[in-house]
Amino acid sequence: MNDPGFESFGTTADVGIMAWGETLEELFANASRGMFALMVDSGTVRSTGLLPLEARGGDLPSLLVAWLNELLYRCETEEWAPSDVRIIAVEGGHASGELTGEPAEAGRHRFKGVVKAATYHLLECQKDGDHWRARVVFDV
């Protein structure tokens, strides 16, 4: 199956993604991958390192925004090129996982654009039948 679990969409000054998954963990992972796809060409990034991650949120949509913003923060402060993410758990207002990738190198990694933050604009994160879906808009 070649379904990546996400697709991007544009707005006036921002860019958004729709993500889906059979579980919350898969939804969070696919939303993360969708954000990474806006940032860097994943074919130029190796998975040579690992950063542990945690985020907290008052409700599920807030937790997703907090998770994505934590990924952005870590990529920025650690000068990290993300390749993938593994979600360990999403429960009780807490998400934990691991970010794979490597130190960013401008000459080797093909960066697409700067994602400043995940926002609450048009935010959705909910169960839809037998799967989960989310819509997230990013400030770029």
C-alpha positions as CSV (number, residue, x, y, z in Angstrom):
1,M,0.0,0.0,0.0
2,N,1.5,3.4,-1.0
3,D,-0.9,5.6,0.9
4,P,1.4,8.0,2.9
5,G,-1.3,8.8,5.4
6,F,-1.3,12.6,4.8
7,E,-1.9,15.2,2.1
8,S,-1.1,18.9,2.0
9,F,-3.5,21.8,1.2
10,G,-2.8,25.6,0.9
11,T,-4.4,28.6,2.4
12,T,-3.8,32.3,1.9
13,A,-0.7,32.8,4.1
14,D,-0.3,29.4,5.6
15,V,-0.1,25.7,4.6
16,G,-2.1,22.9,6.0
17,I,-2.2,19.1,6.1
18,M,-4.9,16.5,6.5
19,A,-3.6,13.4,8.3
20,W,-5.3,10.1,9.1
21,G,-4.5,6.8,10.8
22,E,-6.2,3.8,12.3
23,T,-4.9,4.6,15.8
24,L,-4.0,7.9,17.6
25,E,-0.3,6.9,17.4
26,E,-0.6,6.4,13.6
27,L,-2.4,9.7,13.3
28,F,0.3,11.6,15.2
29,A,3.0,9.9,13.2
30,N,1.3,10.8,9.9
31,A,0.7,14.4,10.9
32,S,4.4,14.6,11.9
33,R,5.4,13.1,8.5
34,G,3.1,15.6,6.7
35,M,4.8,18.5,8.5
36,F,8.3,17.1,7.7
37,A,7.2,16.9,4.0
38,L,6.7,20.7,4.1
39,M,10.2,21.2,5.6
40,V,12.7,18.9,3.8
41,D,13.1,16.4,1.1
42,S,13.1,13.2,3.1
43,G,15.2,11.4,0.4
44,T,18.2,13.6,1.5
45,V,18.0,12.8,5.2
46,R,19.4,9.6,6.8
47,S,18.1,8.2,10.0
48,T,21.4,8.2,11.9
49,G,20.3,9.7,15.2
50,L,17.4,9.7,17.6
51,L,15.8,12.4,19.8
52,P,13.3,11.5,22.5
53,L,10.2,13.7,22.6
54,E,7.3,14.4,24.9
55,A,4.4,16.8,24.7
56,R,1.3,17.6,26.8
57,G,-2.1,19.1,25.9
58,G,-5.4,19.8,27.6
59,D,-7.4,18.0,24.9
60,L,-6.6,15.9,21.9
61,P,-6.4,18.8,19.3
62,S,-4.2,20.8,21.7
63,L,-2.0,17.8,22.3
64,L,-1.5,17.4,18.5
65,V,-0.5,21.1,18.2
66,A,1.8,20.8,21.2
67,W,3.4,17.6,19.7
68,L,4.0,19.2,16.3
69,N,5.4,22.4,17.9
70,E,7.7,20.3,20.1
71,L,9.0,18.6,16.9
72,L,9.6,22.0,15.3
73,Y,11.3,23.3,18.5
74,R,13.6,20.4,18.6
75,C,14.5,20.5,14.9
76,E,15.3,24.2,15.3
77,T,17.2,24.1,18.5
78,E,19.1,20.9,17.8
79,E,19.7,22.0,14.1
80,W,18.1,18.7,13.1
81,A,16.9,17.4,9.8
82,P,14.0,15.1,10.5
83,S,13.5,11.8,8.6
84,D,10.8,10.0,10.5
85,V,9.1,9.7,13.9
86,R,8.0,6.8,16.1
87,I,5.1,7.4,18.4
88,I,5.3,5.4,21.6
89,A,2.0,6.5,23.2
90,V,-0.8,9.1,23.0
91,E,-2.9,9.0,26.1
92,G,-4.3,11.1,28.9
93,G,-3.1,14.4,27.4
94,H,0.4,13.1,26.9
95,A,2.3,12.0,23.8
96,S,5.8,10.5,23.7
97,G,7.9,9.3,20.9
98,E,11.2,9.4,19.1
99,L,12.4,11.7,16.2
100,T,14.9,10.2,13.8
101,G,17.1,12.1,11.5
102,E,20.6,13.7,11.6
103,P,22.3,17.0,12.1
104,A,21.2,19.5,9.4
105,E,23.6,20.2,6.6
106,A,22.5,22.9,4.1
107,G,24.7,21.6,1.4
108,R,23.4,18.0,1.6
109,H,19.8,18.3,2.8
110,R,17.3,19.9,0.5
111,F,15.1,22.1,2.7
112,K,11.8,23.2,1.2
113,G,10.7,26.0,3.5
114,V,10.4,27.2,7.0
115,V,7.5,26.0,9.1
116,K,7.2,28.4,12.0
117,A,4.4,26.8,14.1
118,A,1.4,24.5,14.1
119,T,-1.7,26.7,14.8
120,Y,-5.2,26.3,16.1
121,H,-6.7,27.9,12.9
122,L,-9.1,25.4,11.3
123,L,-7.8,22.7,13.7
124,E,-9.5,19.4,13.8
125,C,-8.6,16.1,15.4
126,Q,-11.2,13.5,15.9
127,K,-12.4,9.9,15.4
128,D,-14.2,9.4,12.1
129,G,-15.8,5.9,11.9
130,D,-13.0,3.3,12.3
131,H,-10.1,5.7,11.9
132,W,-8.7,9.1,13.2
133,R,-8.3,12.2,11.2
134,A,-6.8,15.6,11.7
135,R,-6.5,19.0,9.9
136,V,-3.6,21.2,11.0
137,V,-2.6,24.6,9.5
138,F,1.0,25.8,9.9
139,D,2.3,29.3,10.0
140,V,5.0,29.5,7.3
